[in-house]
């Protein structure tokens, strides 16, 4: 019997090539499908964890509007200015989002809008990620909803785009 590393003589026979190729393609497709499903679940799980962390911190952090919007974690005070403003004296697109989220979590809606005018919208989007991601992880979305899920599947792009547009409007005094 002819030995080739990893193959027997039967697998080298020209007539068996078609069957082996078809079987290998099916195996590769199934492996790819499993890897793809796992990657999708990991993606949803990552967004779920991030959303839970953001919401948890929004409720745990405290806000002191009388002291310039100082945010603290128990007795530890967070820096009052973002890195962009500190180094370049220019507010970044996300300036005020932390204070806005904390104000939203504590029911201070007007104050949240004053800190960052898209903050309340983004906070709502983060809240909506919880039921959406849980449903996706449990495969509990009906086919009608799955057709329009592309609207919810890219929250990071939406958040980034909204922050940049808001920042540009603020820079032009609008």
VMD Tcl script that builds the backbone (N, CA, C; Angstrom):
set m [mol new atoms 522]
animate dup $m
set s [atomselect $m all]
$s set {name element resname resid chain x y z} {
  {N N UNK 1 A 0.846 -1.174 0.000}
  {CA C UNK 1 A 0.000 0.000 0.000}
  {C C UNK 1 A 0.891 1.236 0.000}
  {N N UNK 2 A 0.592 2.140 -0.914}
  {CA C UNK 2 A 1.347 3.374 -1.035}
  {C C UNK 2 A 0.972 4.315 0.105}
  {N N UNK 3 A 1.962 4.866 0.772}
  {CA C UNK 3 A 1.707 5.760 1.905}
  {C C UNK 3 A 2.100 7.178 1.515}
  {N N UNK 4 A 1.179 8.076 1.707}
  {CA C UNK 4 A 1.427 9.507 1.558}
  {C C UNK 4 A 1.016 10.117 2.876}
  {N N UNK 5 A 1.808 11.024 3.426}
  {CA C UNK 5 A 1.443 11.584 4.740}
  {C C UNK 5 A 0.027 12.126 4.762}
  {N N UNK 6 A -0.781 11.587 5.640}
  {CA C UNK 6 A -2.141 12.058 5.837}
  {C C UNK 6 A -3.156 11.498 4.860}
  {N N UNK 7 A -2.748 10.674 3.877}
  {CA C UNK 7 A -3.709 10.143 2.904}
  {C C UNK 7 A -3.440 8.668 2.671}
  {N N UNK 8 A -4.506 7.947 2.435}
  {CA C UNK 8 A -4.344 6.542 2.071}
  {C C UNK 8 A -4.415 6.448 0.554}
  {N N UNK 9 A -4.093 5.273 -0.008}
  {CA C UNK 9 A -4.131 5.079 -1.461}
  {C C UNK 9 A -5.532 5.262 -1.998}
  {N N UNK 10 A -6.551 4.886 -1.207}
  {CA C UNK 10 A -7.934 5.022 -1.664}
  {C C UNK 10 A -8.288 6.490 -1.875}
  {N N UNK 11 A -7.771 7.373 -1.063}
  {CA C UNK 11 A -8.089 8.789 -1.201}
  {C C UNK 11 A -7.385 9.399 -2.401}
  {N N UNK 12 A -6.338 8.744 -2.909}
  {CA C UNK 12 A -5.632 9.256 -4.068}
  {C C UNK 12 A -6.238 8.754 -5.375}
  {N N UNK 13 A -7.169 7.831 -5.309}
  {CA C UNK 13 A -7.800 7.294 -6.507}
  {C C UNK 13 A -8.633 8.378 -7.181}
  {N N UNK 14 A -8.522 8.528 -8.524}
  {CA C UNK 14 A -9.225 9.611 -9.217}
  {C C UNK 14 A -10.735 9.587 -9.043}
  {N N UNK 15 A -11.352 8.435 -8.936}
  {CA C UNK 15 A -12.800 8.371 -8.807}
  {C C UNK 15 A -13.262 8.781 -7.410}
  {N N UNK 16 A -12.400 8.641 -6.421}
  {CA C UNK 16 A -12.809 9.010 -5.068}
  {C C UNK 16 A -12.599 10.495 -4.795}
  {N N UNK 17 A -11.943 11.196 -5.714}
  {CA C UNK 17 A -11.682 12.619 -5.522}
  {C C UNK 17 A -12.967 13.422 -5.375}
  {N N UNK 18 A -13.965 13.131 -6.222}
  {CA C UNK 18 A -15.212 13.899 -6.205}
  {C C UNK 18 A -15.916 13.766 -4.856}
  {N N UNK 19 A -16.027 12.531 -4.370}
  {CA C UNK 19 A -16.704 12.313 -3.099}
  {C C UNK 19 A -15.957 12.970 -1.941}
  {N N UNK 20 A -14.630 12.845 -1.943}
  {CA C UNK 20 A -13.843 13.470 -0.876}
  {C C UNK 20 A -13.958 14.991 -0.928}
  {N N UNK 21 A -13.945 15.537 -2.155}
  {CA C UNK 21 A -14.036 16.996 -2.297}
  {C C UNK 21 A -15.372 17.498 -1.775}
  {N N UNK 22 A -16.454 16.787 -2.121}
  {CA C UNK 22 A -17.776 17.187 -1.664}
  {C C UNK 22 A -17.872 17.087 -0.143}
  {N N UNK 23 A -17.328 16.011 0.408}
  {CA C UNK 23 A -17.366 15.818 1.848}
  {C C UNK 23 A -16.515 16.880 2.558}
  {N N UNK 24 A -15.348 17.200 1.994}
  {CA C UNK 24 A -14.492 18.220 2.589}
  {C C UNK 24 A -15.148 19.598 2.534}
  {N N UNK 25 A -15.823 19.906 1.394}
  {CA C UNK 25 A -16.508 21.196 1.293}
  {C C UNK 25 A -17.604 21.309 2.345}
  {N N UNK 26 A -18.372 20.246 2.554}
  {CA C UNK 26 A -19.418 20.246 3.562}
  {C C UNK 26 A -18.823 20.423 4.946}
  {N N UNK 27 A -17.722 19.721 5.196}
  {CA C UNK 27 A -17.067 19.819 6.499}
  {C C UNK 27 A -16.528 21.233 6.734}
  {N N UNK 28 A -15.903 21.801 5.698}
  {CA C UNK 28 A -15.367 23.155 5.820}
  {C C UNK 28 A -16.503 24.147 6.041}
  {N N UNK 29 A -17.609 23.979 5.297}
  {CA C UNK 29 A -18.753 24.885 5.456}
  {C C UNK 29 A -19.314 24.790 6.868}
  {N N UNK 30 A -19.439 23.577 7.393}
  {CA C UNK 30 A -19.983 23.412 8.742}
  {C C UNK 30 A -19.041 24.020 9.780}
  {N N UNK 31 A -17.717 23.815 9.593}
  {CA C UNK 31 A -16.755 24.423 10.511}
  {C C UNK 31 A -16.840 25.933 10.453}
  {N N UNK 32 A -16.935 26.479 9.221}
  {CA C UNK 32 A -17.046 27.928 9.057}
  {C C UNK 32 A -18.326 28.444 9.696}
  {N N UNK 33 A -19.429 27.705 9.515}
  {CA C UNK 33 A -20.707 28.114 10.091}
  {C C UNK 33 A -20.624 28.128 11.617}
  {N N UNK 34 A -19.997 27.101 12.205}
  {CA C UNK 34 A -19.850 27.071 13.656}
  {C C UNK 34 A -18.977 28.211 14.148}
  {N N UNK 35 A -17.859 28.478 13.440}
  {CA C UNK 35 A -16.990 29.585 13.828}
  {C C UNK 35 A -17.717 30.908 13.679}
  {N N UNK 36 A -18.497 31.044 12.617}
  {CA C UNK 36 A -19.242 32.272 12.371}
  {C C UNK 36 A -20.303 32.477 13.453}
  {N N UNK 37 A -21.037 31.422 13.803}
  {CA C UNK 37 A -22.049 31.516 14.854}
  {C C UNK 37 A -21.413 31.877 16.197}
  {N N UNK 38 A -20.267 31.274 16.492}
  {CA C UNK 38 A -19.580 31.589 17.746}
  {C C UNK 38 A -19.097 33.035 17.756}
  {N N UNK 39 A -18.593 33.517 16.621}
  {CA C UNK 39 A -18.126 34.904 16.536}
  {C C UNK 39 A -19.288 35.871 16.717}
  {N N UNK 40 A -20.429 35.546 16.129}
  {CA C UNK 40 A -21.612 36.399 16.264}
  {C C UNK 40 A -22.067 36.431 17.721}
  {N N UNK 41 A -22.106 35.268 18.358}
  {CA C UNK 41 A -22.513 35.224 19.771}
  {C C UNK 41 A -21.533 35.986 20.655}
  {N N UNK 42 A -20.240 35.850 20.377}
  {CA C UNK 42 A -19.240 36.594 21.150}
  {C C UNK 42 A -19.416 38.099 20.953}
  {N N UNK 43 A -19.750 38.508 19.732}
  {CA C UNK 43 A -19.988 39.920 19.440}
  {C C UNK 43 A -21.173 40.435 20.259}
  {N N UNK 44 A -22.274 39.705 20.244}
  {CA C UNK 44 A -23.453 40.109 21.010}
  {C C UNK 44 A -23.168 40.102 22.515}
  {N N UNK 45 A -22.430 39.108 22.968}
  {CA C UNK 45 A -22.081 39.031 24.374}
  {C C UNK 45 A -21.185 40.206 24.786}
  {N N UNK 46 A -20.268 40.593 23.920}
  {CA C UNK 46 A -19.406 41.738 24.197}
  {C C UNK 46 A -20.191 43.034 24.320}
  {N N UNK 47 A -21.136 43.259 23.378}
  {CA C UNK 47 A -21.977 44.453 23.449}
  {C C UNK 47 A -22.868 44.428 24.696}
  {N N UNK 48 A -23.358 43.249 25.058}
  {CA C UNK 48 A -24.194 43.129 26.255}
  {C C UNK 48 A -23.386 43.475 27.505}
  {N N UNK 49 A -22.192 42.943 27.605}
  {CA C UNK 49 A -21.333 43.238 28.766}
  {C C UNK 49 A -21.007 44.729 28.843}
  {N N UNK 50 A -20.676 45.322 27.710}
  {CA C UNK 50 A -20.349 46.747 27.685}
  {C C UNK 50 A -21.552 47.592 28.087}
  {N N UNK 51 A -22.725 47.247 27.586}
  {CA C UNK 51 A -23.937 47.986 27.934}
  {C C UNK 51 A -24.243 47.884 29.427}
  {N N UNK 52 A -24.103 46.689 29.978}
  {CA C UNK 52 A -24.344 46.498 31.413}
  {C C UNK 52 A -23.360 47.333 32.228}
  {N N UNK 53 A -22.097 47.331 31.825}
  {CA C UNK 53 A -21.083 48.108 32.537}
  {C C UNK 53 A -21.394 49.608 32.491}
  {N N UNK 54 A -21.759 50.118 31.317}
  {CA C UNK 54 A -22.069 51.550 31.171}
  {C C UNK 54 A -23.273 51.921 32.026}
  {N N UNK 55 A -24.309 51.117 31.990}
  {CA C UNK 55 A -25.515 51.416 32.774}
  {C C UNK 55 A -25.212 51.317 34.271}
  {N N UNK 56 A -24.487 50.291 34.675}
  {CA C UNK 56 A -24.127 50.133 36.082}
  {C C UNK 56 A -23.335 51.339 36.581}
  {N N UNK 57 A -22.323 51.743 35.833}
  {CA C UNK 57 A -21.517 52.890 36.240}
  {C C UNK 57 A -22.323 54.180 36.248}
  {N N UNK 58 A -23.278 54.306 35.336}
  {CA C UNK 58 A -24.129 55.496 35.314}
  {C C UNK 58 A -24.930 55.623 36.598}
  {N N UNK 59 A -25.360 54.515 37.151}
  {CA C UNK 59 A -26.121 54.542 38.399}
  {C C UNK 59 A -25.218 54.665 39.629}
  {N N UNK 60 A -24.022 54.101 39.571}
  {CA C UNK 60 A -23.124 54.103 40.724}
  {C C UNK 60 A -22.405 55.441 40.889}
  {N N UNK 61 A -22.022 56.068 39.793}
  {CA C UNK 61 A -21.334 57.353 39.877}
  {C C UNK 61 A -22.294 58.425 40.376}
  {N N UNK 62 A -21.747 59.408 41.058}
  {CA C UNK 62 A -22.571 60.520 41.531}
  {C C UNK 62 A -22.125 61.802 40.848}
  {N N UNK 63 A -23.056 62.719 40.741}
  {CA C UNK 63 A -22.837 63.969 40.029}
  {C C UNK 63 A -23.100 65.131 40.972}
  {N N UNK 64 A -22.204 66.106 40.972}
  {CA C UNK 64 A -22.365 67.290 41.795}
  {C C UNK 64 A -22.431 68.513 40.880}
  {N N UNK 65 A -23.649 68.906 40.433}
  {CA C UNK 65 A -23.769 70.025 39.500}
  {C C UNK 65 A -23.303 71.360 40.085}
  {N N UNK 66 A -23.370 71.522 41.399}
  {CA C UNK 66 A -22.944 72.775 42.024}
  {C C UNK 66 A -21.431 72.957 41.953}
  {N N UNK 67 A -20.713 71.877 41.773}
  {CA C UNK 67 A -19.256 71.935 41.731}
  {C C UNK 67 A -18.743 71.724 40.302}
  {N N UNK 68 A -19.399 72.361 39.342}
  {CA C UNK 68 A -18.965 72.278 37.943}
  {C C UNK 68 A -19.226 70.940 37.287}
  {N N UNK 69 A -20.187 70.193 37.782}
  {CA C UNK 69 A -20.495 68.891 37.185}
  {C C UNK 69 A -19.499 67.811 37.555}
  {N N UNK 70 A -18.942 67.927 38.732}
  {CA C UNK 70 A -17.949 66.956 39.192}
  {C C UNK 70 A -18.592 65.570 39.342}
  {N N UNK 71 A -17.926 64.570 38.799}
  {CA C UNK 71 A -18.393 63.187 38.882}
  {C C UNK 71 A -17.472 62.438 39.832}
  {N N UNK 72 A -18.084 61.665 40.729}
  {CA C UNK 72 A -17.258 60.913 41.684}
  {C C UNK 72 A -17.783 59.489 41.842}
  {N N UNK 73 A -16.865 58.644 42.242}
  {CA C UNK 73 A -17.159 57.244 42.544}
  {C C UNK 73 A -16.873 57.079 44.030}
  {N N UNK 74 A -17.934 57.116 44.833}
  {CA C UNK 74 A -17.844 57.190 46.283}
  {C C UNK 74 A -17.017 58.422 46.651}
  {N N UNK 75 A -15.837 58.299 47.200}
  {CA C UNK 75 A -15.062 59.493 47.557}
  {C C UNK 75 A -14.000 59.835 46.513}
  {N N UNK 76 A -13.832 58.976 45.503}
  {CA C UNK 76 A -12.837 59.208 44.447}
  {C C UNK 76 A -13.437 60.112 43.369}
  {N N UNK 77 A -12.820 61.261 43.109}
  {CA C UNK 77 A -13.310 62.208 42.118}
  {C C UNK 77 A -12.655 61.940 40.768}
  {N N UNK 78 A -13.486 61.835 39.743}
  {CA C UNK 78 A -12.968 61.643 38.389}
  {C C UNK 78 A -12.465 62.981 37.849}
  {N N UNK 79 A -11.522 62.943 36.906}
  {CA C UNK 79 A -11.049 64.202 36.321}
  {C C UNK 79 A -12.213 64.970 35.690}
  {N N UNK 80 A -12.213 66.276 35.869}
  {CA C UNK 80 A -13.318 67.095 35.380}
  {C C UNK 80 A -13.239 67.422 33.908}
  {N N UNK 81 A -12.082 67.249 33.305}
  {CA C UNK 81 A -11.886 67.618 31.906}
  {C C UNK 81 A -11.350 66.407 31.156}
  {N N UNK 82 A -11.823 66.239 29.923}
  {CA C UNK 82 A -11.327 65.113 29.130}
  {C C UNK 82 A -9.908 65.392 28.646}
  {N N UNK 83 A -9.247 64.367 28.181}
  {CA C UNK 83 A -7.859 64.471 27.745}
  {C C UNK 83 A -7.693 65.461 26.602}
  {N N UNK 84 A -8.618 65.452 25.656}
  {CA C UNK 84 A -8.551 66.374 24.525}
  {C C UNK 84 A -8.591 67.826 24.992}
  {N N UNK 85 A -9.478 68.125 25.896}
  {CA C UNK 85 A -9.598 69.488 26.396}
  {C C UNK 85 A -8.373 69.853 27.243}
  {N N UNK 86 A -7.860 68.921 27.982}
  {CA C UNK 86 A -6.708 69.178 28.848}
  {C C UNK 86 A -5.461 69.496 28.019}
  {N N UNK 87 A -5.190 68.665 26.999}
  {CA C UNK 87 A -3.971 68.845 26.217}
  {C C UNK 87 A -4.104 69.860 25.083}
  {N N UNK 88 A -5.267 69.901 24.423}
  {CA C UNK 88 A -5.406 70.731 23.223}
  {C C UNK 88 A -6.355 71.911 23.389}
  {N N UNK 89 A -6.976 72.028 24.524}
  {CA C UNK 89 A -7.967 73.088 24.802}
  {C C UNK 89 A -9.119 73.077 23.802}
  {N N UNK 90 A -9.438 71.904 23.293}
  {CA C UNK 90 A -10.550 71.721 22.358}
  {C C UNK 90 A -11.426 70.596 22.901}
  {N N UNK 91 A -12.729 70.839 23.054}
  {CA C UNK 91 A -13.594 69.747 23.523}
  {C C UNK 91 A -13.703 68.652 22.463}
  {N N UNK 92 A -13.717 67.412 22.915}
  {CA C UNK 92 A -13.838 66.283 21.986}
  {C C UNK 92 A -15.314 66.013 21.695}
  {N N UNK 93 A -15.625 65.180 20.702}
  {CA C UNK 93 A -17.027 64.873 20.398}
  {C C UNK 93 A -17.792 64.228 21.553}
  {N N UNK 94 A -17.080 63.602 22.477}
  {CA C UNK 94 A -17.756 62.934 23.594}
  {C C UNK 94 A -17.772 63.733 24.881}
  {N N UNK 95 A -17.326 64.987 24.816}
  {CA C UNK 95 A -17.284 65.797 26.041}
  {C C UNK 95 A -18.681 65.903 26.660}
  {N N UNK 96 A -18.771 65.588 27.935}
  {CA C UNK 96 A -20.018 65.688 28.673}
  {C C UNK 96 A -20.858 64.425 28.667}
  {N N UNK 97 A -20.451 63.403 27.910}
  {CA C UNK 97 A -21.263 62.180 27.853}
  {C C UNK 97 A -21.319 61.459 29.197}
  {N N UNK 98 A -20.212 61.389 29.904}
  {CA C UNK 98 A -20.230 60.715 31.206}
  {C C UNK 98 A -21.191 61.423 32.144}
  {N N UNK 99 A -21.078 62.735 32.232}
  {CA C UNK 99 A -21.974 63.496 33.104}
  {C C UNK 99 A -23.420 63.377 32.631}
  {N N UNK 100 A -23.630 63.361 31.308}
  {CA C UNK 100 A -24.981 63.221 30.772}
  {C C UNK 100 A -25.582 61.859 31.136}
  {N N UNK 101 A -24.805 60.796 31.010}
  {CA C UNK 101 A -25.286 59.457 31.349}
  {C C UNK 101 A -25.600 59.344 32.837}
  {N N UNK 102 A -24.727 59.922 33.670}
  {CA C UNK 102 A -24.949 59.868 35.120}
  {C C UNK 102 A -26.217 60.654 35.473}
  {N N UNK 103 A -26.398 61.817 34.853}
  {CA C UNK 103 A -27.604 62.612 35.104}
  {C C UNK 103 A -28.857 61.851 34.652}
  {N N UNK 104 A -28.796 61.178 33.512}
  {CA C UNK 104 A -29.942 60.380 33.037}
  {C C UNK 104 A -30.264 59.259 34.019}
  {N N UNK 105 A -29.245 58.581 34.511}
  {CA C UNK 105 A -29.461 57.472 35.445}
  {C C UNK 105 A -30.087 57.947 36.751}
  {N N UNK 106 A -29.857 59.204 37.103}
  {CA C UNK 106 A -30.402 59.749 38.346}
  {C C UNK 106 A -31.644 60.608 38.109}
  {N N UNK 107 A -32.202 60.523 36.888}
  {CA C UNK 107 A -33.465 61.193 36.594}
  {C C UNK 107 A -33.371 62.689 36.357}
  {N N UNK 108 A -32.210 63.217 36.125}
  {CA C UNK 108 A -32.026 64.646 35.871}
  {C C UNK 108 A -31.918 64.884 34.361}
  {N N UNK 109 A -33.053 64.798 33.673}
  {CA C UNK 109 A -33.078 64.805 32.219}
  {C C UNK 109 A -32.639 66.147 31.618}
  {N N UNK 110 A -33.084 67.245 32.192}
  {CA C UNK 110 A -32.705 68.562 31.673}
  {C C UNK 110 A -31.199 68.770 31.808}
  {N N UNK 111 A -30.665 68.388 32.943}
  {CA C UNK 111 A -29.235 68.513 33.182}
  {C C UNK 111 A -28.442 67.614 32.221}
  {N N UNK 112 A -28.954 66.422 31.954}
  {CA C UNK 112 A -28.296 65.501 31.020}
  {C C UNK 112 A -28.211 66.120 29.632}
  {N N UNK 113 A -29.277 66.776 29.206}
  {CA C UNK 113 A -29.291 67.431 27.896}
  {C C UNK 113 A -28.316 68.607 27.859}
  {N N UNK 114 A -28.167 69.305 28.972}
  {CA C UNK 114 A -27.236 70.435 29.033}
  {C C UNK 114 A -25.781 69.980 28.945}
  {N N UNK 115 A -25.463 68.861 29.540}
  {CA C UNK 115 A -24.086 68.364 29.492}
  {C C UNK 115 A -23.701 67.900 28.094}
  {N N UNK 116 A -24.578 67.188 27.428}
  {CA C UNK 116 A -24.347 66.747 26.055}
  {C C UNK 116 A -25.704 66.504 25.425}
  {N N UNK 117 A -26.023 67.245 24.385}
  {CA C UNK 117 A -27.389 67.197 23.861}
  {C C UNK 117 A -27.757 65.888 23.178}
  {N N UNK 118 A -26.802 65.062 22.839}
  {CA C UNK 118 A -27.175 63.736 22.320}
  {C C UNK 118 A -27.019 62.653 23.392}
  {N N UNK 119 A -26.575 63.050 24.588}
  {CA C UNK 119 A -26.400 62.097 25.691}
  {C C UNK 119 A -27.652 61.302 26.026}
  {N N UNK 120 A -28.816 61.965 26.199}
  {CA C UNK 120 A -30.031 61.196 26.506}
  {C C UNK 120 A -30.400 60.183 25.410}
  {N N UNK 121 A -30.209 60.569 24.153}
  {CA C UNK 121 A -30.488 59.647 23.045}
  {C C UNK 121 A -29.547 58.440 23.097}
  {N N UNK 122 A -28.280 58.694 23.318}
  {CA C UNK 122 A -27.311 57.603 23.374}
  {C C UNK 122 A -27.523 56.720 24.599}
  {N N UNK 123 A -27.926 57.327 25.713}
  {CA C UNK 123 A -28.239 56.543 26.907}
  {C C UNK 123 A -29.409 55.596 26.620}
  {N N UNK 124 A -30.423 56.107 25.929}
  {CA C UNK 124 A -31.551 55.257 25.529}
  {C C UNK 124 A -31.119 54.126 24.615}
  {N N UNK 125 A -30.202 54.421 23.698}
  {CA C UNK 125 A -29.698 53.389 22.795}
  {C C UNK 125 A -28.948 52.302 23.568}
  {N N UNK 126 A -28.168 52.705 24.557}
  {CA C UNK 126 A -27.455 51.737 25.388}
  {C C UNK 126 A -28.458 50.880 26.171}
  {N N UNK 127 A -29.506 51.507 26.691}
  {CA C UNK 127 A -30.539 50.742 27.413}
  {C C UNK 127 A -31.221 49.731 26.494}
  {N N UNK 128 A -31.483 50.127 25.257}
  {CA C UNK 128 A -32.140 49.219 24.312}
  {C C UNK 128 A -31.256 48.041 23.916}
  {N N UNK 129 A -29.954 48.180 24.107}
  {CA C UNK 129 A -29.062 47.072 23.781}
  {C C UNK 129 A -29.310 45.858 24.679}
  {N N UNK 130 A -29.756 46.089 25.906}
  {CA C UNK 130 A -29.964 44.962 26.838}
  {C C UNK 130 A -30.981 43.951 26.316}
  {N N UNK 131 A -32.236 44.348 26.037}
  {CA C UNK 131 A -33.178 43.338 25.551}
  {C C UNK 131 A -32.809 42.805 24.169}
  {N N UNK 132 A -32.254 43.664 23.330}
  {CA C UNK 132 A -31.883 43.225 21.981}
  {C C UNK 132 A -30.793 42.157 22.031}
  {N N UNK 133 A -29.739 42.413 22.770}
  {CA C UNK 133 A -28.622 41.458 22.821}
  {C C UNK 133 A -29.024 40.163 23.524}
  {N N UNK 134 A -29.829 40.256 24.552}
  {CA C UNK 134 A -30.307 39.048 25.236}
  {C C UNK 134 A -31.158 38.211 24.292}
  {N N UNK 135 A -32.034 38.872 23.539}
  {CA C UNK 135 A -32.869 38.155 22.567}
  {C C UNK 135 A -32.019 37.506 21.483}
  {N N UNK 136 A -31.004 38.204 21.006}
  {CA C UNK 136 A -30.127 37.646 19.976}
  {C C UNK 136 A -29.344 36.436 20.509}
  {N N UNK 137 A -28.883 36.534 21.739}
  {CA C UNK 137 A -28.134 35.413 22.311}
  {C C UNK 137 A -29.016 34.191 22.532}
  {N N UNK 138 A -30.299 34.416 22.779}
  {CA C UNK 138 A -31.232 33.313 22.997}
  {C C UNK 138 A -31.996 32.936 21.734}
  {N N UNK 139 A -31.647 33.538 20.599}
  {CA C UNK 139 A -32.317 33.281 19.313}
  {C C UNK 139 A -33.827 33.431 19.418}
  {N N UNK 140 A -34.284 34.518 20.041}
  {CA C UNK 140 A -35.716 34.720 20.248}
  {C C UNK 140 A -36.283 35.855 19.420}
  {N N UNK 141 A -35.657 36.180 18.322}
  {CA C UNK 141 A -36.192 37.232 17.467}
  {C C UNK 141 A -36.934 36.579 16.302}
  {N N UNK 142 A -38.121 37.088 16.002}
  {CA C UNK 142 A -38.867 36.519 14.888}
  {C C UNK 142 A -38.270 36.996 13.567}
  {N N UNK 143 A -38.671 36.381 12.472}
  {CA C UNK 143 A -38.072 36.671 11.171}
  {C C UNK 143 A -38.359 38.098 10.706}
  {N N UNK 144 A -39.499 38.679 11.066}
  {CA C UNK 144 A -39.798 40.053 10.671}
  {C C UNK 144 A -38.789 41.012 11.290}
  {N N UNK 145 A -38.457 40.794 12.552}
  {CA C UNK 145 A -37.516 41.674 13.234}
  {C C UNK 145 A -36.106 41.485 12.698}
  {N N UNK 146 A -35.753 40.261 12.347}
  {CA C UNK 146 A -34.410 39.984 11.844}
  {C C UNK 146 A -34.140 40.721 10.537}
  {N N UNK 147 A -35.192 40.982 9.746}
  {CA C UNK 147 A -35.006 41.685 8.488}
  {C C UNK 147 A -34.547 43.121 8.712}
  {N N UNK 148 A -34.956 43.723 9.805}
  {CA C UNK 148 A -34.577 45.111 10.071}
  {C C UNK 148 A -33.520 45.222 11.157}
  {N N UNK 149 A -32.890 44.125 11.527}
  {CA C UNK 149 A -31.932 44.163 12.626}
  {C C UNK 149 A -30.651 44.909 12.275}
  {N N UNK 150 A -30.401 45.154 11.000}
  {CA C UNK 150 A -29.199 45.893 10.650}
  {C C UNK 150 A -29.201 47.281 11.276}
  {N N UNK 151 A -30.380 47.805 11.591}
  {CA C UNK 151 A -30.464 49.109 12.250}
  {C C UNK 151 A -29.896 49.062 13.662}
  {N N UNK 152 A -30.030 47.923 14.323}
  {CA C UNK 152 A -29.541 47.784 15.693}
  {C C UNK 152 A -28.185 47.098 15.784}
  {N N UNK 153 A -27.708 46.540 14.680}
  {CA C UNK 153 A -26.496 45.742 14.765}
  {C C UNK 153 A -25.216 46.564 14.734}
  {N N UNK 154 A -25.308 47.838 14.429}
  {CA C UNK 154 A -24.117 48.668 14.379}
  {C C UNK 154 A -24.251 49.896 15.281}
  {N N UNK 155 A -24.487 49.706 16.581}
  {CA C UNK 155 A -24.667 50.864 17.464}
  {C C UNK 155 A -23.416 51.719 17.574}
  {N N UNK 156 A -22.259 51.103 17.479}
  {CA C UNK 156 A -21.012 51.851 17.581}
  {C C UNK 156 A -20.876 52.885 16.477}
  {N N UNK 157 A -21.251 52.507 15.247}
  {CA C UNK 157 A -21.174 53.453 14.126}
  {C C UNK 157 A -22.166 54.593 14.313}
  {N N UNK 158 A -23.358 54.272 14.771}
  {CA C UNK 158 A -24.375 55.294 14.990}
  {C C UNK 158 A -23.923 56.275 16.076}
  {N N UNK 159 A -23.397 55.746 17.165}
  {CA C UNK 159 A -22.933 56.588 18.266}
  {C C UNK 159 A -21.800 57.496 17.793}
  {N N UNK 160 A -20.838 56.935 17.091}
  {CA C UNK 160 A -19.715 57.717 16.600}
  {C C UNK 160 A -20.176 58.815 15.644}
  {N N UNK 161 A -21.047 58.472 14.721}
  {CA C UNK 161 A -21.553 59.449 13.759}
  {C C UNK 161 A -22.339 60.559 14.469}
  {N N UNK 162 A -23.192 60.207 15.419}
  {CA C UNK 162 A -23.978 61.206 16.151}
  {C C UNK 162 A -23.076 62.129 16.953}
  {N N UNK 163 A -22.034 61.564 17.564}
  {CA C UNK 163 A -21.121 62.386 18.353}
  {C C UNK 163 A -20.359 63.372 17.469}
  {N N UNK 164 A -19.903 62.928 16.320}
  {CA C UNK 164 A -19.151 63.812 15.425}
  {C C UNK 164 A -20.050 64.911 14.858}
  {N N UNK 165 A -21.260 64.564 14.458}
  {CA C UNK 165 A -22.195 65.579 13.947}
  {C C UNK 165 A -22.507 66.601 15.030}
  {N N UNK 166 A -22.776 66.138 16.239}
  {CA C UNK 166 A -23.053 67.047 17.360}
  {C C UNK 166 A -21.850 67.944 17.620}
  {N N UNK 167 A -20.660 67.382 17.598}
  {CA C UNK 167 A -19.443 68.149 17.835}
  {C C UNK 167 A -19.251 69.228 16.771}
  {N N UNK 168 A -19.483 68.862 15.499}
  {CA C UNK 168 A -19.345 69.837 14.419}
  {C C UNK 168 A -20.378 70.961 14.570}
  {N N UNK 169 A -21.608 70.607 14.927}
  {CA C UNK 169 A -22.628 71.635 15.143}
  {C C UNK 169 A -22.231 72.575 16.280}
  {N N UNK 170 A -21.695 72.024 17.344}
  {CA C UNK 170 A -21.243 72.860 18.463}
  {C C UNK 170 A -20.070 73.752 18.058}
  {N N UNK 171 A -19.164 73.216 17.254}
  {CA C UNK 171 A -18.006 73.990 16.811}
  {C C UNK 171 A -18.424 75.182 15.951}
  {N N UNK 172 A -19.519 75.026 15.198}
  {CA C UNK 172 A -20.032 76.111 14.362}
  {C C UNK 172 A -21.078 76.968 15.088}
  {N N UNK 173 A -21.248 76.705 16.361}
  {CA C UNK 173 A -22.150 77.524 17.181}
  {C C UNK 173 A -23.623 77.243 16.979}
  {N N UNK 174 A -23.944 76.067 16.521}
  {CA C UNK 174 A -25.355 75.707 16.284}
  {C C UNK 174 A -25.874 74.897 17.456}
}
mol reanalyze $m
mol bondsrecalc $m
mol representation Tube
mol addrep $m
